[in-house]
């Protein structure tokens, strides 16, 4: 796995990051009982197909960072806005991430130097279902549900220790893959993911991480000249606790737009 993204660390110590991707919506769900292998195959195909499209999309990201006190009350809140662009490619079997985050409105430094969590790429949690990571998780049917009027199937996933992971903790110059477990809400006929909840099953207190929980919701982002709208991350939240600290970050993604970039190479004549 190759990362070519810039990390911003929390007091030079803590940064948690994921990759970036999106998905599209297809035909309405049927009523037949879902088959796990069929749903996984459709979902994996959705994620793979999206990799060729996502580099042509940019959006606005609004980030709210909260530091929560021992009484459960928010003791520090900061808001930032970014022009957000991610180029995700699959070259030679390796996923490569290039992330661009240009500040439109940056949070002001805290006068008391209280730390805030930096969380990158949580909108891409569904790369759990990409073929590159598919063999790194145990999957199981976890029931059915109706979300916003759509009939969905719930699929649970548990990371297999020692295998590759789409999420990592950057701490004191080292990178620790996270063993994620959670549930995804998926249209069984199309493989489209509408919601994911995930966290770490085992504590990482030995490296300063007590718990991590995240949620990602998706919404349609219709584009011109496309027959069906594509579903992109809408809101991603992450809550992290260490033995002495507690944070909650909320990422809101809006104003998705398509754009195209062309390059031209010329060989100078001698």
BAFI-3210 file (N, C-alpha, C; in Angstrom, 3 decimals, decimal comma, padded with zeros to 6 digits):
// residues 270
n [1|2|3|4|5|6|7|8|9|10|11|12|13|14|15|16|17|18|19|20|21|22|23|24|25|26|27|28|29|30|31|32|33|34|35|36|37|38|39|40|41|42|43|44|45|46|47|48|49|50|51|52|53|54|55|56|57|58|59|60|61|62|63|64|65|66|67|68|69|70|71|72|73|74|75|76|77|78|79|80|81|82|83|84|85|86|87|88|89|90|91|92|93|94|95|96|97|98|99|100|101|102|103|104|105|106|107|108|109|110|111|112|113|114|115|116|117|118|119|120|121|122|123|124|125|126|127|128|129|130|131|132|133|134|135|136|137|138|139|140|141|142|143|144|145|146|147|148|149|150|151|152|153|154|155|156|157|158|159|160|161|162|163|164|165|166|167|168|169|170|171|172|173|174|175|176|177|178|179|180|181|182|183|184|185|186|187|188|189|190|191|192|193|194|195|196|197|198|199|200|201|202|203|204|205|206|207|208|209|210|211|212|213|214|215|216|217|218|219|220|221|222|223|224|225|226|227|228|229|230|231|232|233|234|235|236|237|238|239|240|241|242|243|244|245|246|247|248|249|250|251|252|253|254|255|256|257|258|259|260|261|262|263|264|265|266|267|268|269|270]
n.u [000,842|000,664|001,192|000,793|000,132|-000,358|000,105|-001,405|-000,518|-001,670|-000,558|001,900|001,697|-000,676|-002,575|-005,180|-006,106|-007,789|-008,576|-009,928|-013,051|-016,004|-019,444|-021,997|-025,533|-027,966|-030,457|-033,699|-034,133|-034,757|-037,036|-036,199|-034,499|-031,270|-028,094|-024,994|-022,475|-023,167|-023,961|-021,572|-019,973|-021,236|-020,984|-018,202|-017,611|-018,836|-017,211|-014,713|-015,295|-015,757|-013,298|-012,162|-013,552|-013,593|-011,473|-012,183|-013,733|-014,464|-014,946|-016,477|-015,273|-016,301|-015,172|-015,700|-014,192|-014,104|-013,284|-013,814|-014,789|-014,276|-016,761|-018,449|-019,170|-018,673|-015,630|-013,972|-014,243|-013,710|-013,901|-013,399|-012,911|-012,500|-011,277|-011,589|-009,945|-009,301|-007,174|-007,367|-005,883|-005,220|-002,545|-000,560|-001,582|-001,447|-003,011|-003,030|-002,859|-003,466|-003,895|-005,497|-005,917|-007,060|-007,080|-009,903|-011,103|-009,396|-009,010|-008,369|-005,382|-005,452|-005,464|-004,822|-003,420|-004,647|-005,106|-006,387|-008,096|-006,879|-008,327|-008,290|-009,744|-011,952|-014,295|-013,979|-014,398|-015,661|-013,889|-013,206|-014,569|-013,301|-011,558|-008,847|-008,756|-010,611|-010,102|-009,114|-010,960|-013,571|-016,831|-020,381|-023,910|-026,111|-028,769|-031,732|-032,823|-034,634|-033,888|-034,385|-036,593|-035,646|-035,036|-032,677|-029,713|-027,891|-024,482|-021,996|-018,567|-015,311|-012,005|-009,193|-006,629|-003,285|-003,499|-003,752|-004,972|-007,409|-007,185|-005,309|-003,222|-001,252|001,484|003,884|005,793|005,457|003,418|000,416|-001,573|-005,132|-007,390|-010,290|-013,816|-017,281|-020,461|-022,193|-024,665|-026,338|-027,525|-028,953|-029,288|-027,760|-025,348|-024,658|-023,475|-024,963|-024,599|-022,194|-020,915|-018,200|-015,412|-012,722|-012,114|-010,470|-008,611|-006,146|-004,529|-001,906|-000,496|-001,599|-004,283|-007,515|-010,222|-012,108|-014,619|-016,657|-018,836|-020,398|-022,391|-024,136|-025,111|-027,061|-025,387|-026,138|-024,980|-024,452|-025,433|-025,353|-027,033|-027,877|-027,760|-024,738|-023,696|-022,254|-019,978|-021,567|-021,835|-019,383|-018,429|-016,222|-015,138|-012,896|-011,033|-008,474|-006,500|-006,604|-007,851|-010,563|-012,219|-014,315|-014,908|-016,488|-017,128|-018,312|-019,431|-019,938|-021,380|-020,447|-018,587|-017,898|-014,879|-012,278|-008,970|-006,312|-003,264|-000,182|002,595|005,752|008,551|011,613|013,287|016,548]
n.v [-001,194|002,175|005,403|008,733|011,080|014,126|014,303|015,757|016,293|015,764|017,699|016,739|014,049|012,386|011,052|010,003|008,162|007,543|006,170|007,611|007,567|006,846|006,084|004,692|004,893|002,479|000,429|-000,038|-001,843|-005,360|-007,853|-010,328|-012,773|-011,874|-012,960|-013,548|-013,738|-012,797|-010,145|-009,086|-009,323|-007,535|-005,155|-004,873|-004,559|-002,091|-000,336|-000,675|000,244|002,901|004,063|004,956|007,239|009,020|010,793|012,878|014,589|017,167|018,796|020,637|020,648|020,705|020,952|020,140|020,289|018,903|019,060|017,137|017,313|015,700|015,666|015,288|017,497|019,859|021,360|022,718|023,976|023,994|025,216|024,509|025,074|023,586|023,375|020,480|017,716|014,563|012,206|009,054|006,075|002,908|001,318|-001,145|-002,994|-001,815|000,481|003,960|007,056|010,474|013,408|016,516|019,389|022,410|025,227|027,155|028,431|028,429|026,895|028,768|028,864|027,385|029,320|028,258|026,100|023,606|020,263|019,128|016,644|015,334|014,091|012,230|011,433|009,778|009,394|007,366|004,828|002,598|001,283|-001,049|-002,965|-003,153|-005,097|-005,222|-005,227|-007,077|-009,756|-009,384|-009,301|-010,769|-011,447|-011,166|-011,799|-009,536|-009,095|-007,244|-003,967|-000,853|002,147|005,475|004,857|002,850|-000,563|-002,418|-004,436|-005,530|-005,840|-007,279|-006,750|-007,910|-007,314|-009,278|-010,233|-009,169|-008,910|-006,694|-003,307|-000,693|001,526|003,524|004,386|007,133|007,647|009,120|009,026|006,486|004,026|002,446|-000,136|-000,333|-002,542|-002,946|-003,227|-003,599|-002,453|-002,381|-000,751|-001,840|-001,762|-004,623|-005,348|-003,694|-003,253|-000,878|001,232|002,762|003,576|003,362|001,991|001,835|000,650|000,123|-003,072|-004,208|-002,806|-000,207|000,806|000,648|002,110|004,538|004,820|004,479|004,043|003,991|005,157|005,365|006,871|006,920|008,552|008,486|010,325|011,218|012,685|014,320|014,592|016,452|015,131|012,507|009,480|008,281|009,312|009,732|008,352|009,906|010,428|012,067|012,934|012,418|011,101|010,934|009,542|009,640|008,288|008,608|007,508|009,919|011,868|013,088|013,231|014,539|014,552|016,043|015,672|017,314|016,994|018,783|020,345|018,931|018,691|018,141|018,000|018,320|017,345|017,799|016,601|017,190|015,881|016,691|016,058|017,489|018,796|018,084]
n.w [000,000|-000,930|000,234|-000,628|000,558|002,466|005,911|008,772|012,032|015,363|017,760|016,988|017,487|017,110|014,511|012,462|009,644|006,513|003,237|000,153|-001,533|-003,589|-004,560|-006,730|-007,502|-008,398|-009,860|-008,198|-005,088|-004,794|-003,485|-002,800|-000,757|000,259|-001,005|000,440|-000,922|-003,460|-002,928|-001,902|-004,189|-005,973|-004,553|-004,374|-007,085|-007,554|-006,063|-007,325|-009,931|-009,413|-008,901|-011,259|-011,740|-009,621|-009,447|-011,003|-009,586|-007,278|-004,076|-001,344|001,898|005,173|008,401|011,716|014,774|017,950|021,347|024,137|027,485|030,733|031,894|029,824|028,390|025,710|025,523|023,849|020,588|017,135|013,781|010,340|006,818|003,637|000,260|-001,429|-002,799|-004,143|-005,580|-006,606|-007,454|-009,071|-009,559|-010,923|-009,135|-006,646|-004,458|-004,730|-003,145|-003,510|-001,923|-001,776|000,069|000,401|002,335|002,954|005,022|007,891|011,111|014,094|016,070|019,307|022,234|024,688|023,989|023,732|022,670|019,478|017,577|014,511|011,708|008,827|005,676|006,419|005,072|003,304|004,175|003,112|001,468|002,547|001,153|-001,254|-003,750|-003,121|-000,376|000,362|001,097|003,581|005,558|007,540|006,528|007,088|006,912|008,480|008,974|007,839|006,768|006,639|005,204|004,860|003,260|001,587|000,907|002,489|003,019|005,826|006,371|008,229|009,184|010,007|010,801|009,785|011,801|011,192|008,445|005,519|005,951|005,391|006,983|009,297|012,099|012,778|014,687|016,630|014,545|013,511|011,776|012,410|011,412|011,559|013,138|012,010|012,708|011,944|010,561|007,456|005,506|002,734|-000,636|-001,844|-004,518|-006,124|-004,864|-003,729|-001,183|001,585|004,164|006,788|009,753|011,954|013,924|016,270|017,455|019,375|022,063|021,761|023,720|024,504|022,673|022,957|022,175|023,116|022,333|019,244|017,177|014,299|011,842|008,667|006,354|003,228|000,274|-002,659|-005,454|-008,046|-011,399|-014,397|-017,542|-016,735|-016,338|-013,948|-010,523|-008,649|-005,563|-002,890|-000,100|002,561|005,295|007,719|010,776|013,544|016,556|019,152|021,830|024,219|027,052|028,505|027,003|024,909|021,884|019,226|015,840|013,034|009,689|006,878|003,617|000,732|-002,241|-004,551|-007,532|-010,973|-012,788|-015,246|-016,002|-018,122|-019,472|-021,185|-022,802|-024,099|-026,156|-026,156|-028,957|-030,184]
ca.u [000,000|001,470|000,530|001,509|-000,687|000,229|-000,571|-001,276|-000,573|-002,183|000,580|003,006|001,563|-001,779|-003,306|-005,851|-006,442|-008,334|-008,518|-011,081|-013,749|-017,437|-020,178|-023,143|-026,808|-028,519|-031,873|-034,245|-033,918|-035,770|-037,525|-035,677|-033,506|-029,955|-027,015|-023,830|-021,459|-023,666|-023,915|-020,162|-019,482|-021,773|-020,397|-016,813|-017,598|-019,162|-016,044|-013,690|-015,709|-015,715|-011,933|-011,869|-014,366|-013,509|-010,452|-012,794|-014,703|-013,977|-016,044|-016,156|-015,289|-016,404|-014,731|-015,904|-013,386|-014,546|-012,604|-014,865|-014,280|-014,654|-018,186|-019,201|-019,460|-017,675|-014,842|-013,298|-014,811|-013,127|-014,461|-012,548|-013,486|-011,454|-011,506|-011,104|-009,749|-008,519|-006,927|-007,163|-005,611|-004,825|-001,480|000,238|-002,158|-001,369|-003,820|-002,224|-003,690|-002,955|-004,946|-005,290|-006,825|-006,711|-007,879|-010,702|-011,173|-008,670|-009,243|-007,334|-004,697|-006,029|-004,569|-004,400|-002,672|-005,346|-004,992|-007,552|-007,842|-006,845|-008,826|-008,274|-010,224|-012,916|-015,382|-013,644|-014,433|-016,183|-012,845|-013,215|-015,176|-012,501|-010,849|-007,533|-008,913|-011,717|-009,630|-008,615|-012,090|-014,641|-018,115|-021,548|-025,200|-026,484|-030,165|-032,185|-033,276|-035,166|-033,252|-034,929|-037,520|-034,982|-034,810|-031,241|-029,192|-026,775|-023,372|-020,961|-017,205|-014,318|-010,674|-008,390|-005,340|-002,102|-003,730|-003,741|-006,134|-007,533|-007,101|-004,080|-002,932|000,100|001,830|005,317|006,583|005,169|002,076|-000,176|-002,841|-006,233|-008,214|-011,650|-015,003|-018,453|-021,630|-022,518|-026,021|-026,072|-028,596|-028,524|-029,378|-026,758|-024,094|-024,399|-023,420|-025,619|-024,167|-021,234|-020,439|-017,025|-014,538|-011,709|-012,668|-009,517|-008,012|-004,749|-004,077|-000,451|000,057|-002,296|-005,639|-008,418|-011,364|-012,386|-015,885|-016,923|-020,055|-020,403|-023,647|-023,971|-026,257|-026,855|-024,821|-026,398|-024,126|-024,993|-025,149|-025,312|-028,392|-028,174|-026,888|-023,731|-023,811|-020,969|-020,020|-022,291|-021,361|-018,553|-018,087|-015,265|-014,986|-011,680|-010,650|-007,233|-006,714|-006,809|-008,464|-011,778|-012,524|-015,310|-014,803|-017,559|-016,765|-019,466|-018,981|-021,005|-021,036|-019,645|-018,537|-016,998|-013,939|-011,351|-007,608|-005,592|-001,829|000,450|004,024|006,474|009,965|012,340|014,170|017,940]
ca.v [000,000|003,376|006,645|009,929|012,168|014,881|014,134|016,805|015,560|016,362|017,942|015,899|012,708|011,505|011,312|008,810|008,471|006,537|006,540|008,344|006,984|007,111|004,982|005,129|004,241|001,844|000,086|-000,237|-003,154|-006,376|-008,348|-011,663|-012,865|-011,636|-013,925|-012,793|-013,674|-011,940|-008,754|-008,698|-009,179|-006,292|-004,030|-004,768|-003,998|-000,671|000,388|-000,717|001,119|004,300|004,558|005,637|008,449|009,915|011,811|013,981|015,235|017,922|019,207|021,464|019,891|021,487|020,103|020,642|019,538|019,123|018,416|016,889|017,187|014,499|015,740|015,076|018,763|020,321|022,435|023,440|023,687|024,755|024,883|024,815|024,768|023,281|022,850|019,105|016,922|013,349|011,391|007,673|005,221|001,532|001,040|-002,317|-003,723|-001,027|001,694|005,144|008,188|011,842|014,198|017,959|020,057|023,820|025,895|028,343|029,033|027,553|027,126|029,535|028,110|027,570|030,090|027,406|024,993|022,344|019,476|018,684|015,477|015,468|012,849|012,363|010,381|008,836|009,159|006,244|003,606|001,455|000,551|-002,400|-003,863|-003,195|-006,385|-005,125|-005,478|-007,999|-010,958|-008,996|-009,205|-011,756|-010,813|-011,979|-011,110|-009,074|-008,693|-006,292|-002,704|000,155|003,427|006,489|004,225|001,857|-001,861|-002,665|-005,548|-005,151|-006,796|-007,009|-007,082|-007,964|-007,409|-010,445|-009,743|-009,413|-008,626|-005,273|-002,556|000,614|002,584|003,452|005,394|007,679|007,998|009,239|008,643|005,126|003,801|001,233|-000,505|-000,508|-003,732|-002,427|-004,068|-002,731|-002,861|-001,547|-000,843|-001,984|-002,200|-005,962|-005,517|-002,882|-003,200|000,492|001,423|004,006|003,937|002,458|002,252|000,992|001,052|-000,877|-004,056|-004,380|-001,546|000,084|001,711|000,614|003,150|005,783|004,875|003,683|003,627|004,737|004,827|006,261|006,676|007,631|008,525|008,853|010,989|011,333|013,921|014,216|015,353|016,656|014,116|011,173|008,963|007,997|010,075|009,010|008,551|010,271|010,707|013,280|013,281|011,413|011,477|010,041|009,831|008,986|008,485|008,091|007,445|011,225|012,820|012,647|014,142|014,170|015,336|015,867|016,126|017,462|017,140|019,409|021,025|018,086|019,165|017,450|018,784|017,470|017,840|017,158|016,855|016,960|015,718|016,935|015,738|018,592|018,409|018,433]
ca.w [000,000|-001,020|000,608|-001,037|001,087|003,554|007,186|009,778|013,284|016,583|018,640|016,563|018,050|016,737|013,281|011,987|008,271|005,625|001,834|-000,333|-002,667|-003,656|-005,152|-007,525|-007,209|-009,581|-009,856|-006,863|-004,475|-004,897|-002,203|-002,553|000,301|-000,331|-000,877|000,871|-001,969|-004,537|-002,482|-001,837|-005,552|-006,529|-003,827|-004,800|-008,439|-007,445|-005,571|-008,371|-011,015|-009,012|-008,859|-012,514|-011,826|-008,475|-009,663|-011,749|-008,699|-006,132|-003,219|-000,188|003,152|006,402|009,514|013,079|015,735|019,326|022,468|025,117|028,842|031,488|032,206|028,595|027,738|024,750|026,121|022,770|019,268|016,037|012,477|009,194|005,508|002,672|-001,083|-001,224|-004,006|-003,946|-006,757|-006,151|-008,608|-008,808|-010,513|-010,605|-008,012|-005,416|-004,399|-004,462|-002,734|-003,505|-001,292|-001,786|001,000|000,406|003,358|002,667|006,359|008,815|012,536|014,771|017,141|020,634|023,101|025,791|023,399|023,940|021,434|018,723|016,744|013,060|011,108|007,377|004,800|006,994|004,125|002,422|004,970|002,378|000,753|003,125|000,168|-002,475|-003,852|-002,507|001,058|000,608|001,791|004,901|006,479|007,589|006,289|007,431|006,866|009,818|008,969|006,841|007,342|005,718|005,475|003,949|002,337|000,747|001,543|002,485|003,793|006,687|006,321|009,225|008,773|011,084|010,224|010,110|012,309|010,386|007,027|005,202|006,408|004,743|007,988|010,079|013,117|012,719|016,063|016,908|013,389|013,072|011,260|012,961|010,776|012,512|012,931|012,030|012,627|011,863|009,780|006,304|004,967|001,307|-001,520|-002,267|-005,959|-006,816|-004,125|-003,293|000,269|002,000|005,512|007,423|011,116|012,193|015,020|016,576|018,392|020,463|022,510|021,442|024,774|024,620|021,813|023,231|021,632|023,937|021,520|018,026|016,538|013,178|011,060|007,390|005,606|001,830|-000,343|-004,108|-006,000|-009,489|-012,303|-015,727|-018,560|-016,150|-016,220|-012,539|-009,617|-007,875|-004,115|-002,317|001,337|002,937|006,635|008,381|012,141|014,208|017,980|019,612|023,232|024,770|028,499|029,123|026,079|024,215|020,786|018,217|014,617|012,056|008,339|005,981|002,232|-000,044|-003,487|-005,433|-008,913|-011,879|-013,558|-015,991|-016,107|-019,207|-019,478|-022,467|-022,694|-025,331|-026,127|-026,766|-030,061|-029,974]
c.u [000,874|000,650|001,390|000,715|000,054|-000,573|-000,387|-001,439|-001,079|-001,040|001,782|002,871|000,529|-002,454|-003,905|-006,347|-006,977|-008,066|-009,824|-011,719|-015,219|-018,128|-021,402|-024,380|-027,393|-030,008|-032,378|-034,086|-035,080|-036,139|-036,976|-034,641|-032,109|-029,002|-025,735|-022,802|-021,887|-023,567|-022,465|-019,587|-019,960|-021,141|-018,950|-016,711|-017,914|-017,938|-014,956|-014,040|-015,581|-014,306|-011,552|-012,588|-014,053|-012,481|-010,989|-013,786|-013,984|-015,181|-015,547|-016,283|-015,314|-016,115|-014,987|-015,134|-013,841|-013,637|-013,606|-014,240|-014,770|-016,127|-019,065|-019,538|-018,316|-016,941|-014,048|-013,907|-014,153|-013,743|-013,515|-013,282|-012,361|-012,044|-010,820|-011,068|-008,881|-008,387|-006,537|-006,987|-005,166|-003,813|-000,661|-000,265|-002,110|-002,270|-002,926|-003,138|-002,910|-004,089|-004,575|-006,357|-006,376|-007,638|-008,588|-010,869|-010,526|-008,980|-008,071|-006,670|-005,320|-005,026|-004,033|-003,637|-003,310|-005,377|-006,351|-007,143|-007,805|-007,239|-008,955|-008,943|-011,243|-014,086|-015,168|-013,675|-014,861|-015,142|-012,568|-013,687|-014,424|-011,764|-009,475|-007,587|-009,910|-011,294|-009,087|-009,718|-012,953|-015,966|-019,247|-022,811|-025,625|-027,913|-030,482|-032,719|-033,856|-034,589|-033,704|-035,806|-036,915|-034,751|-033,348|-030,904|-028,010|-025,718|-022,321|-019,598|-016,273|-012,953|-009,947|-007,013|-004,176|-002,266|-003,782|-005,044|-006,198|-007,412|-005,862|-004,006|-001,484|000,455|003,338|006,187|006,358|003,721|001,581|-001,484|-003,906|-007,064|-009,678|-012,697|-016,206|-019,553|-021,833|-023,950|-025,907|-027,347|-028,187|-028,537|-028,265|-025,390|-023,734|-024,472|-024,049|-025,185|-023,166|-020,966|-019,269|-016,222|-013,465|-012,247|-011,764|-008,849|-006,553|-004,178|-002,564|000,228|-000,747|-003,693|-006,540|-009,610|-011,498|-013,698|-016,142|-018,222|-019,940|-021,767|-023,393|-025,251|-025,991|-026,305|-024,991|-025,473|-024,779|-024,542|-024,967|-026,742|-028,807|-027,246|-025,876|-023,878|-022,426|-021,101|-020,678|-021,809|-020,555|-018,204|-017,114|-015,102|-013,839|-011,441|-009,275|-007,444|-007,019|-007,567|-009,677|-012,097|-013,671|-015,143|-015,963|-017,112|-018,033|-018,964|-020,139|-020,456|-020,085|-019,735|-017,557|-016,052|-013,014|-010,003|-006,911|-004,131|-001,261|001,958|004,666|007,941|010,717|013,265|015,593|018,493]
c.v [001,238|004,588|007,803|011,159|012,885|014,638|015,415|016,121|016,415|016,457|017,061|014,459|011,845|011,956|009,999|009,100|007,253|006,962|007,223|007,608|007,320|005,956|005,499|004,323|003,672|001,593|-000,135|-001,666|-004,096|-006,894|-009,729|-011,634|-012,724|-012,794|-013,147|-012,644|-012,759|-010,466|-008,258|-008,480|-007,866|-005,080|-003,809|-004,160|-002,515|000,138|000,448|000,253|002,584|004,881|005,322|006,984|009,475|011,030|013,006|014,768|015,987|018,373|020,175|020,607|020,861|020,563|020,823|019,723|019,912|018,383|018,339|016,655|015,922|014,492|015,553|016,345|019,159|021,511|023,236|023,000|024,587|024,283|025,336|024,424|024,597|023,032|021,494|018,340|015,730|012,621|010,002|006,786|003,845|001,133|-000,163|-003,092|-002,988|000,196|002,861|006,333|009,486|012,730|015,679|018,613|021,516|024,570|027,120|029,152|028,060|027,911|027,890|028,686|028,418|028,272|029,252|026,166|023,628|021,554|019,164|017,512|015,880|014,124|013,056|011,169|009,424|008,553|007,915|004,900|002,385|000,786|-000,808|-003,408|-003,872|-004,534|-006,383|-005,480|-006,587|-009,234|-010,658|-008,958|-010,459|-011,001|-011,760|-011,138|-010,773|-008,566|-007,713|-005,050|-001,837|001,490|004,420|005,859|003,160|000,573|-002,235|-003,923|-005,032|-006,252|-006,373|-007,403|-006,996|-008,168|-008,660|-009,960|-010,132|-009,141|-007,119|-004,610|-001,214|001,782|002,403|004,595|005,831|008,216|007,963|008,686|007,234|005,026|002,445|000,938|-000,775|-001,729|-003,348|-003,531|-003,150|-003,332|-001,865|-001,815|-000,776|-002,352|-003,553|-006,163|-004,782|-002,900|-001,815|000,589|002,767|004,479|002,901|002,936|001,310|001,529|-000,001|-001,778|-004,230|-003,056|-001,436|001,047|001,718|001,628|004,451|005,902|003,925|003,170|004,530|004,238|005,840|005,879|007,490|007,441|009,046|009,475|011,134|012,695|013,865|015,117|015,416|015,534|012,719|010,701|008,747|008,818|009,178|009,364|008,752|010,451|012,049|013,796|012,115|011,922|010,450|010,495|008,985|009,316|007,886|008,024|008,799|012,220|012,205|013,688|013,601|015,118|015,019|016,482|016,164|017,780|017,646|019,920|020,192|018,595|018,319|018,449|017,822|018,155|017,084|017,530|016,524|016,895|015,934|016,591|016,848|018,073|018,885|019,231]
c.w [000,000|-000,640|000,131|-000,615|002,195|004,817|007,986|011,114|014,412|017,571|018,290|017,009|017,335|015,458|012,822|010,586|007,541|004,189|001,433|-001,499|-002,619|-004,336|-005,887|-007,165|-008,484|-009,438|-008,446|-006,390|-004,754|-003,528|-001,871|-001,445|-000,302|-000,091|-000,594|-000,248|-003,109|-004,153|-002,426|-003,232|-006,170|-005,865|-004,240|-006,187|-008,431|-007,045|-006,638|-009,496|-010,674|-009,035|-010,119|-012,621|-010,751|-008,642|-010,449|-010,904|-007,583|-005,311|-002,160|001,063|004,329|007,579|010,840|014,024|017,146|020,292|023,605|026,486|029,529|031,862|030,981|027,843|026,802|025,360|025,087|021,447|018,239|014,727|011,372|007,919|004,507|001,291|-001,115|-002,534|-003,675|-005,269|-006,278|-007,365|-008,148|-009,866|-010,054|-009,412|-006,694|-005,515|-004,000|-004,203|-002,798|-003,030|-001,293|-000,914|001,103|001,347|002,792|003,943|007,325|010,255|013,143|015,859|018,503|021,549|024,264|025,306|023,681|022,633|020,813|017,841|015,272|012,462|009,608|006,707|005,356|006,064|003,285|003,117|004,171|001,479|001,396|002,078|-001,164|-002,537|-003,189|-001,018|001,372|001,387|003,189|005,955|006,413|007,453|006,669|007,265|008,287|009,853|007,858|007,535|006,239|006,132|004,420|002,866|001,444|001,546|001,373|003,266|004,610|006,630|007,346|008,682|009,976|010,448|010,701|010,570|011,407|008,913|006,794|005,628|005,679|005,707|008,834|011,072|012,951|014,090|016,243|015,774|012,884|012,608|011,751|012,212|011,837|012,142|013,110|012,074|012,599|011,021|008,639|005,872|003,446|000,560|-002,102|-003,774|-006,696|-006,147|-003,641|-001,769|000,615|003,384|006,021|008,841|011,379|013,360|015,208|017,677|019,608|020,793|022,079|022,473|024,918|023,713|021,935|022,681|022,412|023,140|020,309|017,446|015,430|012,485|009,779|006,735|004,199|001,285|-001,836|-004,496|-007,512|-010,292|-013,683|-016,650|-017,975|-015,901|-014,770|-011,654|-008,927|-006,405|-003,514|-000,809|001,609|004,286|007,178|009,767|012,709|015,647|018,526|021,075|023,474|026,284|029,135|028,247|025,390|023,148|019,940|017,027|013,690|010,736|007,497|004,580|001,381|-001,375|-004,344|-006,867|-009,709|-012,523|-014,276|-016,072|-017,213|-019,134|-020,834|-022,271|-024,054|-025,136|-026,857|-027,858|-029,796|-031,147]
res [x|x|x|x|x|x|x|x|x|x|x|x|x|x|x|x|x|x|x|x|x|x|x|x|x|x|x|x|x|x|x|x|x|x|x|x|x|x|x|x|x|x|x|x|x|x|x|x|x|x|x|x|x|x|x|x|x|x|x|x|x|x|x|x|x|x|x|x|x|x|x|x|x|x|x|x|x|x|x|x|x|x|x|x|x|x|x|x|x|x|x|x|x|x|x|x|x|x|x|x|x|x|x|x|x|x|x|x|x|x|x|x|x|x|x|x|x|x|x|x|x|x|x|x|x|x|x|x|x|x|x|x|x|x|x|x|x|x|x|x|x|x|x|x|x|x|x|x|x|x|x|x|x|x|x|x|x|x|x|x|x|x|x|x|x|x|x|x|x|x|x|x|x|x|x|x|x|x|x|x|x|x|x|x|x|x|x|x|x|x|x|x|x|x|x|x|x|x|x|x|x|x|x|x|x|x|x|x|x|x|x|x|x|x|x|x|x|x|x|x|x|x|x|x|x|x|x|x|x|x|x|x|x|x|x|x|x|x|x|x|x|x|x|x|x|x|x|x|x|x|x|x|x|x|x|x|x|x|x|x|x|x|x|x|x|x|x|x|x|x]
***
